[in-house]
Amino acid sequence: MTMTDLSDGRAAKRDAIRKARNSTKPTVPADQVLALLDADLARIQAAIDALLTPRPTD
């Protein structure tokens, strides 16, 4: 790998970041994002509920 390869790689990454920042069209639709967040919230709530449930003592 030469220095040119590294510079070209960095330039490509900067270009990809710039394009992503300037993009007005999201890659994932909002309804899918909300569905994912709802699923995460349900898992988190279930974990909290499991922690708060008293365990029977033997």
C-alpha positions, 0 to 999 in steps of 0.5 A, a space after each residue: 500500500 502506498 501513500 497515494 492509496 491511503 490518501 485516495 481511501 481517505 478522500 473516498 471516506 470524506 466524499 461518502 460522509 459529505 454525501 451522507 450529510 447532504 442527503 435529504 432522503 433517509 436510507 431507512 423509512 421513518 416508520 421502520 425506525 419507529 418500529 425498531 425503537 418500539 421493539 427496543 423499548 419493549 425489550 428494555 421494559 421487559 428487562 426492567 420488569 424482570 429485575 423488579 419482579 421479586 423472586 420466591 425464596 426457598 
